[in-house]
Amino acid sequence: MAPKQRMNVANQAFSKNVVSRGNVAKSMKPEQNKYAAAPWLIGVFVFVVCGSAIFEVVRYIKMGF
């Protein structure tokens, strides 16, 4: 490619970027809902909390009211 033609191609690419500045999508991939924690991690947390609560109730009943 001749230097002048290469410069014209670069100028056209730059002007396309300038024209679309601010209107460009953040990503070409569609956005997906992301959880702060994985669903299995939430399940483990609920299992541990509920399981410990059940054990505390059983221990409380065995000791007497």
CHARMM internal coordinates of N, CA and C (Angstrom, degrees):
IC EDIT
DIST 1 N 1 CA 1.4378
DIST 1 CA 1 C 1.5308
ANGL 1 N 1 CA 1 C 108.38
DIST 1 C 2 N 1.2976
ANGL 1 CA 1 C 2 N 115.82
DIHE 1 N 1 CA 1 C 2 N 136.44
DIST 2 N 2 CA 1.4600
ANGL 1 C 2 N 2 CA 119.79
DIHE 1 CA 1 C 2 N 2 CA 178.55
DIST 2 CA 2 C 1.5211
ANGL 2 N 2 CA 2 C 109.53
DIHE 1 C 2 N 2 CA 2 C -70.75
DIST 2 C 3 N 1.3200
ANGL 2 CA 2 C 3 N 117.20
DIHE 2 N 2 CA 2 C 3 N 150.94
DIST 3 N 3 CA 1.4713
ANGL 2 C 3 N 3 CA 119.73
DIHE 2 CA 2 C 3 N 3 CA -178.09
DIST 3 CA 3 C 1.5254
ANGL 3 N 3 CA 3 C 113.09
DIHE 2 C 3 N 3 CA 3 C -56.75
DIST 3 C 4 N 1.3322
ANGL 3 CA 3 C 4 N 117.83
DIHE 3 N 3 CA 3 C 4 N -39.15
DIST 4 N 4 CA 1.4663
ANGL 3 C 4 N 4 CA 120.01
DIHE 3 CA 3 C 4 N 4 CA -178.74
DIST 4 CA 4 C 1.5291
ANGL 4 N 4 CA 4 C 110.39
DIHE 3 C 4 N 4 CA 4 C -67.24
DIST 4 C 5 N 1.3214
ANGL 4 CA 4 C 5 N 116.45
DIHE 4 N 4 CA 4 C 5 N -41.72
DIST 5 N 5 CA 1.4663
ANGL 4 C 5 N 5 CA 119.99
DIHE 4 CA 4 C 5 N 5 CA 178.97
DIST 5 CA 5 C 1.5306
ANGL 5 N 5 CA 5 C 110.44
DIHE 4 C 5 N 5 CA 5 C -65.96
DIST 5 C 6 N 1.3169
ANGL 5 CA 5 C 6 N 117.02
DIHE 5 N 5 CA 5 C 6 N -40.25
DIST 6 N 6 CA 1.4646
ANGL 5 C 6 N 6 CA 121.36
DIHE 5 CA 5 C 6 N 6 CA 178.17
DIST 6 CA 6 C 1.5303
ANGL 6 N 6 CA 6 C 110.15
DIHE 5 C 6 N 6 CA 6 C -62.07
DIST 6 C 7 N 1.3330
ANGL 6 CA 6 C 7 N 116.50
DIHE 6 N 6 CA 6 C 7 N -39.63
DIST 7 N 7 CA 1.4599
ANGL 6 C 7 N 7 CA 121.06
DIHE 6 CA 6 C 7 N 7 CA 178.79
DIST 7 CA 7 C 1.5275
ANGL 7 N 7 CA 7 C 110.31
DIHE 6 C 7 N 7 CA 7 C -65.97
DIST 7 C 8 N 1.3248
ANGL 7 CA 7 C 8 N 117.17
DIHE 7 N 7 CA 7 C 8 N -39.54
DIST 8 N 8 CA 1.4705
ANGL 7 C 8 N 8 CA 120.37
DIHE 7 CA 7 C 8 N 8 CA 178.44
DIST 8 CA 8 C 1.5229
ANGL 8 N 8 CA 8 C 110.97
DIHE 7 C 8 N 8 CA 8 C -64.22
DIST 8 C 9 N 1.3209
ANGL 8 CA 8 C 9 N 117.49
DIHE 8 N 8 CA 8 C 9 N -41.52
DIST 9 N 9 CA 1.4675
ANGL 8 C 9 N 9 CA 121.37
DIHE 8 CA 8 C 9 N 9 CA 178.71
DIST 9 CA 9 C 1.5222
ANGL 9 N 9 CA 9 C 109.98
DIHE 8 C 9 N 9 CA 9 C -63.73
DIST 9 C 10 N 1.3327
ANGL 9 CA 9 C 10 N 116.95
DIHE 9 N 9 CA 9 C 10 N -42.84
DIST 10 N 10 CA 1.4603
ANGL 9 C 10 N 10 CA 120.70
DIHE 9 CA 9 C 10 N 10 CA 179.02
DIST 10 CA 10 C 1.5230
ANGL 10 N 10 CA 10 C 110.70
DIHE 9 C 10 N 10 CA 10 C -64.66
DIST 10 C 11 N 1.3242
ANGL 10 CA 10 C 11 N 117.25
DIHE 10 N 10 CA 10 C 11 N -40.60
DIST 11 N 11 CA 1.4691
ANGL 10 C 11 N 11 CA 120.72
DIHE 10 CA 10 C 11 N 11 CA 178.72
DIST 11 CA 11 C 1.5232
ANGL 11 N 11 CA 11 C 111.43
DIHE 10 C 11 N 11 CA 11 C -63.96
DIST 11 C 12 N 1.3238
ANGL 11 CA 11 C 12 N 117.29
DIHE 11 N 11 CA 11 C 12 N -40.65
DIST 12 N 12 CA 1.4653
ANGL 11 C 12 N 12 CA 120.30
DIHE 11 CA 11 C 12 N 12 CA 178.94
DIST 12 CA 12 C 1.5254
ANGL 12 N 12 CA 12 C 110.75
DIHE 11 C 12 N 12 CA 12 C -65.18
DIST 12 C 13 N 1.3182
ANGL 12 CA 12 C 13 N 116.75
DIHE 12 N 12 CA 12 C 13 N -42.52
DIST 13 N 13 CA 1.4672
ANGL 12 C 13 N 13 CA 119.97
DIHE 12 CA 12 C 13 N 13 CA 178.75
DIST 13 CA 13 C 1.5212
ANGL 13 N 13 CA 13 C 110.17
DIHE 12 C 13 N 13 CA 13 C -63.14
DIST 13 C 14 N 1.3357
ANGL 13 CA 13 C 14 N 116.95
DIHE 13 N 13 CA 13 C 14 N -40.66
DIST 14 N 14 CA 1.4605
ANGL 13 C 14 N 14 CA 120.47
DIHE 13 CA 13 C 14 N 14 CA 179.73
DIST 14 CA 14 C 1.5257
ANGL 14 N 14 CA 14 C 110.65
DIHE 13 C 14 N 14 CA 14 C -66.07
DIST 14 C 15 N 1.3330
ANGL 14 CA 14 C 15 N 117.12
DIHE 14 N 14 CA 14 C 15 N -42.73
DIST 15 N 15 CA 1.4694
ANGL 14 C 15 N 15 CA 119.21
DIHE 14 CA 14 C 15 N 15 CA -178.20
DIST 15 CA 15 C 1.5302
ANGL 15 N 15 CA 15 C 110.88
DIHE 14 C 15 N 15 CA 15 C -67.17
DIST 15 C 16 N 1.3262
ANGL 15 CA 15 C 16 N 118.11
DIHE 15 N 15 CA 15 C 16 N -30.70
DIST 16 N 16 CA 1.4702
ANGL 15 C 16 N 16 CA 119.89
DIHE 15 CA 15 C 16 N 16 CA 175.17
DIST 16 CA 16 C 1.5216
ANGL 16 N 16 CA 16 C 110.09
DIHE 15 C 16 N 16 CA 16 C -64.71
DIST 16 C 17 N 1.3267
ANGL 16 CA 16 C 17 N 116.15
DIHE 16 N 16 CA 16 C 17 N -39.94
DIST 17 N 17 CA 1.4637
ANGL 16 C 17 N 17 CA 119.62
DIHE 16 CA 16 C 17 N 17 CA 178.48
DIST 17 CA 17 C 1.5193
ANGL 17 N 17 CA 17 C 111.25
DIHE 16 C 17 N 17 CA 17 C -66.51
DIST 17 C 18 N 1.3191
ANGL 17 CA 17 C 18 N 117.62
DIHE 17 N 17 CA 17 C 18 N -39.28
DIST 18 N 18 CA 1.4589
ANGL 17 C 18 N 18 CA 121.19
DIHE 17 CA 17 C 18 N 18 CA -178.72
DIST 18 CA 18 C 1.5206
ANGL 18 N 18 CA 18 C 110.11
DIHE 17 C 18 N 18 CA 18 C -66.91
DIST 18 C 19 N 1.3349
ANGL 18 CA 18 C 19 N 117.13
DIHE 18 N 18 CA 18 C 19 N -41.52
DIST 19 N 19 CA 1.4632
ANGL 18 C 19 N 19 CA 120.89
DIHE 18 CA 18 C 19 N 19 CA -178.27
DIST 19 CA 19 C 1.5188
ANGL 19 N 19 CA 19 C 110.72
DIHE 18 C 19 N 19 CA 19 C -64.96
DIST 19 C 20 N 1.3253
ANGL 19 CA 19 C 20 N 117.00
DIHE 19 N 19 CA 19 C 20 N -39.33
DIST 20 N 20 CA 1.4654
ANGL 19 C 20 N 20 CA 119.67
DIHE 19 CA 19 C 20 N 20 CA -176.34
DIST 20 CA 20 C 1.5156
ANGL 20 N 20 CA 20 C 112.95
DIHE 19 C 20 N 20 CA 20 C -92.88
DIST 20 C 21 N 1.3020
ANGL 20 CA 20 C 21 N 117.82
DIHE 20 N 20 CA 20 C 21 N 9.22
DIST 21 N 21 CA 1.4670
ANGL 20 C 21 N 21 CA 120.93
DIHE 20 CA 20 C 21 N 21 CA -178.98
DIST 21 CA 21 C 1.5244
ANGL 21 N 21 CA 21 C 109.78
DIHE 20 C 21 N 21 CA 21 C -63.12
DIST 21 C 22 N 1.3166
ANGL 21 CA 21 C 22 N 116.32
DIHE 21 N 21 CA 21 C 22 N 130.47
DIST 22 N 22 CA 1.4587
ANGL 21 C 22 N 22 CA 121.79
DIHE 21 CA 21 C 22 N 22 CA -179.30
DIST 22 CA 22 C 1.5147
ANGL 22 N 22 CA 22 C 113.19
DIHE 21 C 22 N 22 CA 22 C 88.73
DIST 22 C 23 N 1.3196
ANGL 22 CA 22 C 23 N 117.66
DIHE 22 N 22 CA 22 C 23 N -15.84
DIST 23 N 23 CA 1.4635
ANGL 22 C 23 N 23 CA 121.35
DIHE 22 CA 22 C 23 N 23 CA -179.60
DIST 23 CA 23 C 1.5206
ANGL 23 N 23 CA 23 C 112.26
DIHE 22 C 23 N 23 CA 23 C -110.51
DIST 23 C 24 N 1.3014
ANGL 23 CA 23 C 24 N 116.49
DIHE 23 N 23 CA 23 C 24 N 9.13
DIST 24 N 24 CA 1.4589
ANGL 23 C 24 N 24 CA 120.94
DIHE 23 CA 23 C 24 N 24 CA -177.07
DIST 24 CA 24 C 1.5244
ANGL 24 N 24 CA 24 C 109.15
DIHE 23 C 24 N 24 CA 24 C -84.63
DIST 24 C 25 N 1.3107
ANGL 24 CA 24 C 25 N 116.19
DIHE 24 N 24 CA 24 C 25 N 136.89
DIST 25 N 25 CA 1.4639
ANGL 24 C 25 N 25 CA 120.35
DIHE 24 CA 24 C 25 N 25 CA 177.17
DIST 25 CA 25 C 1.5233
ANGL 25 N 25 CA 25 C 109.06
DIHE 24 C 25 N 25 CA 25 C -65.64
DIST 25 C 26 N 1.3332
ANGL 25 CA 25 C 26 N 116.66
DIHE 25 N 25 CA 25 C 26 N 148.67
DIST 26 N 26 CA 1.4561
ANGL 25 C 26 N 26 CA 120.43
DIHE 25 CA 25 C 26 N 26 CA -179.14
DIST 26 CA 26 C 1.5167
ANGL 26 N 26 CA 26 C 111.28
DIHE 25 C 26 N 26 CA 26 C -66.43
DIST 26 C 27 N 1.3052
ANGL 26 CA 26 C 27 N 116.45
DIHE 26 N 26 CA 26 C 27 N -33.42
DIST 27 N 27 CA 1.4507
ANGL 26 C 27 N 27 CA 119.83
DIHE 26 CA 26 C 27 N 27 CA -178.35
DIST 27 CA 27 C 1.5167
ANGL 27 N 27 CA 27 C 108.68
DIHE 26 C 27 N 27 CA 27 C -149.90
DIST 27 C 28 N 1.2952
ANGL 27 CA 27 C 28 N 115.70
DIHE 27 N 27 CA 27 C 28 N 150.35
DIST 28 N 28 CA 1.4576
ANGL 27 C 28 N 28 CA 119.76
DIHE 27 CA 27 C 28 N 28 CA 177.23
DIST 28 CA 28 C 1.5215
ANGL 28 N 28 CA 28 C 110.44
DIHE 27 C 28 N 28 CA 28 C -80.73
DIST 28 C 29 N 1.3273
ANGL 28 CA 28 C 29 N 116.39
DIHE 28 N 28 CA 28 C 29 N -21.89
DIST 29 N 29 CA 1.4570
ANGL 28 C 29 N 29 CA 119.99
DIHE 28 CA 28 C 29 N 29 CA 178.80
DIST 29 CA 29 C 1.5217
ANGL 29 N 29 CA 29 C 109.38
DIHE 28 C 29 N 29 CA 29 C -79.31
DIST 29 C 30 N 1.3285
ANGL 29 CA 29 C 30 N 117.88
DIHE 29 N 29 CA 29 C 30 N 142.76
DIST 30 N 30 CA 1.4665
ANGL 29 C 30 N 30 CA 118.95
DIHE 29 CA 29 C 30 N 30 CA 175.63
DIST 30 CA 30 C 1.5224
ANGL 30 N 30 CA 30 C 110.53
DIHE 29 C 30 N 30 CA 30 C -66.31
DIST 30 C 31 N 1.3199
ANGL 30 CA 30 C 31 N 115.73
DIHE 30 N 30 CA 30 C 31 N 142.62
DIST 31 N 31 CA 1.4566
ANGL 30 C 31 N 31 CA 119.83
DIHE 30 CA 30 C 31 N 31 CA -179.18
DIST 31 CA 31 C 1.5208
ANGL 31 N 31 CA 31 C 110.46
DIHE 30 C 31 N 31 CA 31 C -73.42
DIST 31 C 32 N 1.3220
ANGL 31 CA 31 C 32 N 115.17
DIHE 31 N 31 CA 31 C 32 N 139.53
DIST 32 N 32 CA 1.4553
ANGL 31 C 32 N 32 CA 121.19
DIHE 31 CA 31 C 32 N 32 CA 177.09
DIST 32 CA 32 C 1.5129
ANGL 32 N 32 CA 32 C 108.16
DIHE 31 C 32 N 32 CA 32 C -115.81
DIST 32 C 33 N 1.3181
ANGL 32 CA 32 C 33 N 115.03
DIHE 32 N 32 CA 32 C 33 N 150.60
DIST 33 N 33 CA 1.4620
ANGL 32 C 33 N 33 CA 118.84
DIHE 32 CA 32 C 33 N 33 CA 176.22
DIST 33 CA 33 C 1.5196
ANGL 33 N 33 CA 33 C 108.45
DIHE 32 C 33 N 33 CA 33 C -69.79
DIST 33 C 34 N 1.3120
ANGL 33 CA 33 C 34 N 115.55
DIHE 33 N 33 CA 33 C 34 N 127.31
DIST 34 N 34 CA 1.4587
ANGL 33 C 34 N 34 CA 119.90
DIHE 33 CA 33 C 34 N 34 CA 179.52
DIST 34 CA 34 C 1.5144
ANGL 34 N 34 CA 34 C 108.68
DIHE 33 C 34 N 34 CA 34 C -114.45
DIST 34 C 35 N 1.3154
ANGL 34 CA 34 C 35 N 115.04
DIHE 34 N 34 CA 34 C 35 N 136.77
DIST 35 N 35 CA 1.4510
ANGL 34 C 35 N 35 CA 121.00
DIHE 34 CA 34 C 35 N 35 CA 178.45
DIST 35 CA 35 C 1.5227
ANGL 35 N 35 CA 35 C 109.21
DIHE 34 C 35 N 35 CA 35 C -89.27
DIST 35 C 36 N 1.3196
ANGL 35 CA 35 C 36 N 115.54
DIHE 35 N 35 CA 35 C 36 N 151.39
DIST 36 N 36 CA 1.4595
ANGL 35 C 36 N 36 CA 119.06
DIHE 35 CA 35 C 36 N 36 CA 176.54
DIST 36 CA 36 C 1.5305
ANGL 36 N 36 CA 36 C 109.92
DIHE 35 C 36 N 36 CA 36 C -68.21
DIST 36 C 37 N 1.3307
ANGL 36 CA 36 C 37 N 116.63
DIHE 36 N 36 CA 36 C 37 N -31.72
DIST 37 N 37 CA 1.4656
ANGL 36 C 37 N 37 CA 121.88
DIHE 36 CA 36 C 37 N 37 CA 177.22
DIST 37 CA 37 C 1.5259
ANGL 37 N 37 CA 37 C 107.96
DIHE 36 C 37 N 37 CA 37 C -133.83
DIST 37 C 38 N 1.3109
ANGL 37 CA 37 C 38 N 115.31
DIHE 37 N 37 CA 37 C 38 N 152.42
DIST 38 N 38 CA 1.4577
ANGL 37 C 38 N 38 CA 120.19
DIHE 37 CA 37 C 38 N 38 CA 179.82
DIST 38 CA 38 C 1.5282
ANGL 38 N 38 CA 38 C 109.70
DIHE 37 C 38 N 38 CA 38 C -66.82
DIST 38 C 39 N 1.3294
ANGL 38 CA 38 C 39 N 117.52
DIHE 38 N 38 CA 38 C 39 N 146.80
DIST 39 N 39 CA 1.4679
ANGL 38 C 39 N 39 CA 120.25
DIHE 38 CA 38 C 39 N 39 CA -179.67
DIST 39 CA 39 C 1.5239
ANGL 39 N 39 CA 39 C 113.28
DIHE 38 C 39 N 39 CA 39 C -57.65
DIST 39 C 40 N 1.3326
ANGL 39 CA 39 C 40 N 118.02
DIHE 39 N 39 CA 39 C 40 N -36.85
DIST 40 N 40 CA 1.4694
ANGL 39 C 40 N 40 CA 119.52
DIHE 39 CA 39 C 40 N 40 CA 179.63
DIST 40 CA 40 C 1.5205
ANGL 40 N 40 CA 40 C 110.47
DIHE 39 C 40 N 40 CA 40 C -67.82
DIST 40 C 41 N 1.3243
ANGL 40 CA 40 C 41 N 117.68
DIHE 40 N 40 CA 40 C 41 N -32.18
DIST 41 N 41 CA 1.4591
ANGL 40 C 41 N 41 CA 120.60
DIHE 40 CA 40 C 41 N 41 CA 178.38
DIST 41 CA 41 C 1.5257
ANGL 41 N 41 CA 41 C 110.81
DIHE 40 C 41 N 41 CA 41 C -68.33
DIST 41 C 42 N 1.3044
ANGL 41 CA 41 C 42 N 116.62
DIHE 41 N 41 CA 41 C 42 N -38.53
DIST 42 N 42 CA 1.4670
ANGL 41 C 42 N 42 CA 120.72
DIHE 41 CA 41 C 42 N 42 CA 175.89
DIST 42 CA 42 C 1.5205
ANGL 42 N 42 CA 42 C 109.87
DIHE 41 C 42 N 42 CA 42 C -64.72
DIST 42 C 43 N 1.3409
ANGL 42 CA 42 C 43 N 116.96
DIHE 42 N 42 CA 42 C 43 N -40.13
DIST 43 N 43 CA 1.4602
ANGL 42 C 43 N 43 CA 120.90
DIHE 42 CA 42 C 43 N 43 CA 177.48
DIST 43 CA 43 C 1.5171
ANGL 43 N 43 CA 43 C 112.30
DIHE 42 C 43 N 43 CA 43 C -61.53
DIST 43 C 44 N 1.3202
ANGL 43 CA 43 C 44 N 117.14
DIHE 43 N 43 CA 43 C 44 N -42.82
DIST 44 N 44 CA 1.4688
ANGL 43 C 44 N 44 CA 120.68
DIHE 43 CA 43 C 44 N 44 CA 177.96
DIST 44 CA 44 C 1.5238
ANGL 44 N 44 CA 44 C 110.07
DIHE 43 C 44 N 44 CA 44 C -63.50
DIST 44 C 45 N 1.3176
ANGL 44 CA 44 C 45 N 117.09
DIHE 44 N 44 CA 44 C 45 N -42.44
DIST 45 N 45 CA 1.4605
ANGL 44 C 45 N 45 CA 121.41
DIHE 44 CA 44 C 45 N 45 CA 179.58
DIST 45 CA 45 C 1.5239
ANGL 45 N 45 CA 45 C 111.00
DIHE 44 C 45 N 45 CA 45 C -61.29
DIST 45 C 46 N 1.3304
ANGL 45 CA 45 C 46 N 117.24
DIHE 45 N 45 CA 45 C 46 N -45.89
DIST 46 N 46 CA 1.4724
ANGL 45 C 46 N 46 CA 121.07
DIHE 45 CA 45 C 46 N 46 CA 178.76
DIST 46 CA 46 C 1.5230
ANGL 46 N 46 CA 46 C 110.10
DIHE 45 C 46 N 46 CA 46 C -63.51
DIST 46 C 47 N 1.3263
ANGL 46 CA 46 C 47 N 117.65
DIHE 46 N 46 CA 46 C 47 N -41.27
DIST 47 N 47 CA 1.4579
ANGL 46 C 47 N 47 CA 121.67
DIHE 46 CA 46 C 47 N 47 CA 178.88
DIST 47 CA 47 C 1.5268
ANGL 47 N 47 CA 47 C 110.89
DIHE 46 C 47 N 47 CA 47 C -60.25
DIST 47 C 48 N 1.3143
ANGL 47 CA 47 C 48 N 116.91
DIHE 47 N 47 CA 47 C 48 N -45.23
DIST 48 N 48 CA 1.4657
ANGL 47 C 48 N 48 CA 120.62
DIHE 47 CA 47 C 48 N 48 CA -178.71
DIST 48 CA 48 C 1.5228
ANGL 48 N 48 CA 48 C 110.62
DIHE 47 C 48 N 48 CA 48 C -66.52
DIST 48 C 49 N 1.3187
ANGL 48 CA 48 C 49 N 117.21
DIHE 48 N 48 CA 48 C 49 N -44.70
DIST 49 N 49 CA 1.4686
ANGL 48 C 49 N 49 CA 120.39
DIHE 48 CA 48 C 49 N 49 CA -178.25
DIST 49 CA 49 C 1.5230
ANGL 49 N 49 CA 49 C 110.86
DIHE 48 C 49 N 49 CA 49 C -65.25
DIST 49 C 50 N 1.3425
ANGL 49 CA 49 C 50 N 116.64
DIHE 49 N 49 CA 49 C 50 N -48.76
DIST 50 N 50 CA 1.4695
ANGL 49 C 50 N 50 CA 119.63
DIHE 49 CA 49 C 50 N 50 CA -179.39
DIST 50 CA 50 C 1.5269
ANGL 50 N 50 CA 50 C 110.89
DIHE 49 C 50 N 50 CA 50 C -66.51
DIST 50 C 51 N 1.3206
ANGL 50 CA 50 C 51 N 117.41
DIHE 50 N 50 CA 50 C 51 N -39.54
DIST 51 N 51 CA 1.4624
ANGL 50 C 51 N 51 CA 120.41
DIHE 50 CA 50 C 51 N 51 CA 178.85
DIST 51 CA 51 C 1.5116
ANGL 51 N 51 CA 51 C 112.00
DIHE 50 C 51 N 51 CA 51 C -62.73
DIST 51 C 52 N 1.3218
ANGL 51 CA 51 C 52 N 117.07
DIHE 51 N 51 CA 51 C 52 N -43.02
DIST 52 N 52 CA 1.4627
ANGL 51 C 52 N 52 CA 118.98
DIHE 51 CA 51 C 52 N 52 CA 179.31
DIST 52 CA 52 C 1.5247
ANGL 52 N 52 CA 52 C 110.90
DIHE 51 C 52 N 52 CA 52 C -68.07
DIST 52 C 53 N 1.3204
ANGL 52 CA 52 C 53 N 117.49
DIHE 52 N 52 CA 52 C 53 N -34.01
DIST 53 N 53 CA 1.4701
ANGL 52 C 53 N 53 CA 120.17
DIHE 52 CA 52 C 53 N 53 CA 177.31
DIST 53 CA 53 C 1.5247
ANGL 53 N 53 CA 53 C 110.41
DIHE 52 C 53 N 53 CA 53 C -65.34
DIST 53 C 54 N 1.3199
ANGL 53 CA 53 C 54 N 117.11
DIHE 53 N 53 CA 53 C 54 N -40.88
DIST 54 N 54 CA 1.4670
ANGL 53 C 54 N 54 CA 120.71
DIHE 53 CA 53 C 54 N 54 CA 179.02
DIST 54 CA 54 C 1.5272
ANGL 54 N 54 CA 54 C 110.09
DIHE 53 C 54 N 54 CA 54 C -64.32
DIST 54 C 55 N 1.3410
ANGL 54 CA 54 C 55 N 117.17
DIHE 54 N 54 CA 54 C 55 N -43.70
DIST 55 N 55 CA 1.4627
ANGL 54 C 55 N 55 CA 119.85
DIHE 54 CA 54 C 55 N 55 CA 178.13
DIST 55 CA 55 C 1.5277
ANGL 55 N 55 CA 55 C 111.77
DIHE 54 C 55 N 55 CA 55 C -62.70
DIST 55 C 56 N 1.3075
ANGL 55 CA 55 C 56 N 117.65
DIHE 55 N 55 CA 55 C 56 N -37.47
DIST 56 N 56 CA 1.4664
ANGL 55 C 56 N 56 CA 120.62
DIHE 55 CA 55 C 56 N 56 CA 178.03
DIST 56 CA 56 C 1.5253
ANGL 56 N 56 CA 56 C 110.90
DIHE 55 C 56 N 56 CA 56 C -65.53
DIST 56 C 57 N 1.3273
ANGL 56 CA 56 C 57 N 117.52
DIHE 56 N 56 CA 56 C 57 N -40.37
DIST 57 N 57 CA 1.4662
ANGL 56 C 57 N 57 CA 120.80
DIHE 56 CA 56 C 57 N 57 CA 178.39
DIST 57 CA 57 C 1.5211
ANGL 57 N 57 CA 57 C 109.83
DIHE 56 C 57 N 57 CA 57 C -64.37
DIST 57 C 58 N 1.3302
ANGL 57 CA 57 C 58 N 117.49
DIHE 57 N 57 CA 57 C 58 N -43.89
DIST 58 N 58 CA 1.4648
ANGL 57 C 58 N 58 CA 121.05
DIHE 57 CA 57 C 58 N 58 CA 179.31
DIST 58 CA 58 C 1.5269
ANGL 58 N 58 CA 58 C 110.06
DIHE 57 C 58 N 58 CA 58 C -62.66
DIST 58 C 59 N 1.3261
ANGL 58 CA 58 C 59 N 117.52
DIHE 58 N 58 CA 58 C 59 N -43.66
DIST 59 N 59 CA 1.4644
ANGL 58 C 59 N 59 CA 121.15
DIHE 58 CA 58 C 59 N 59 CA 179.25
DIST 59 CA 59 C 1.5268
ANGL 59 N 59 CA 59 C 110.50
DIHE 58 C 59 N 59 CA 59 C -63.71
DIST 59 C 60 N 1.3120
ANGL 59 CA 59 C 60 N 116.98
DIHE 59 N 59 CA 59 C 60 N -39.04
DIST 60 N 60 CA 1.4651
ANGL 59 C 60 N 60 CA 122.02
DIHE 59 CA 59 C 60 N 60 CA 179.60
DIST 60 CA 60 C 1.5302
ANGL 60 N 60 CA 60 C 110.59
DIHE 59 C 60 N 60 CA 60 C -64.69
DIST 60 C 61 N 1.3413
ANGL 60 CA 60 C 61 N 115.94
DIHE 60 N 60 CA 60 C 61 N -40.40
DIST 61 N 61 CA 1.4683
ANGL 60 C 61 N 61 CA 120.22
DIHE 60 CA 60 C 61 N 61 CA 179.96
DIST 61 CA 61 C 1.5290
ANGL 61 N 61 CA 61 C 110.20
DIHE 60 C 61 N 61 CA 61 C -68.69
DIST 61 C 62 N 1.3410
ANGL 61 CA 61 C 62 N 118.16
DIHE 61 N 61 CA 61 C 62 N -40.85
DIST 62 N 62 CA 1.4635
ANGL 61 C 62 N 62 CA 121.07
DIHE 61 CA 61 C 62 N 62 CA -179.77
DIST 62 CA 62 C 1.5236
ANGL 62 N 62 CA 62 C 111.70
DIHE 61 C 62 N 62 CA 62 C -63.88
DIST 62 C 63 N 1.3231
ANGL 62 CA 62 C 63 N 117.74
DIHE 62 N 62 CA 62 C 63 N -36.75
DIST 63 N 63 CA 1.4587
ANGL 62 C 63 N 63 CA 121.11
DIHE 62 CA 62 C 63 N 63 CA -178.92
DIST 63 CA 63 C 1.5255
ANGL 63 N 63 CA 63 C 111.04
DIHE 62 C 63 N 63 CA 63 C -73.51
DIST 63 C 64 N 1.2765
ANGL 63 CA 63 C 64 N 117.40
DIHE 63 N 63 CA 63 C 64 N -19.92
DIST 64 N 64 CA 1.4581
ANGL 63 C 64 N 64 CA 121.15
DIHE 63 CA 63 C 64 N 64 CA -178.17
DIST 64 CA 64 C 1.5158
ANGL 64 N 64 CA 64 C 110.48
DIHE 63 C 64 N 64 CA 64 C 97.88
DIST 64 C 65 N 1.2921
ANGL 64 CA 64 C 65 N 114.22
DIHE 64 N 64 CA 64 C 65 N 152.84
DIST 65 N 65 CA 1.4630
ANGL 64 C 65 N 65 CA 119.00
DIHE 64 CA 64 C 65 N 65 CA -176.70
DIST 65 CA 65 C 1.4822
ANGL 65 N 65 CA 65 C 107.70
DIHE 64 C 65 N 65 CA 65 C -68.91
END
COOR INIT
IC SEED 1 N 1 CA 1 C
IC BUILD
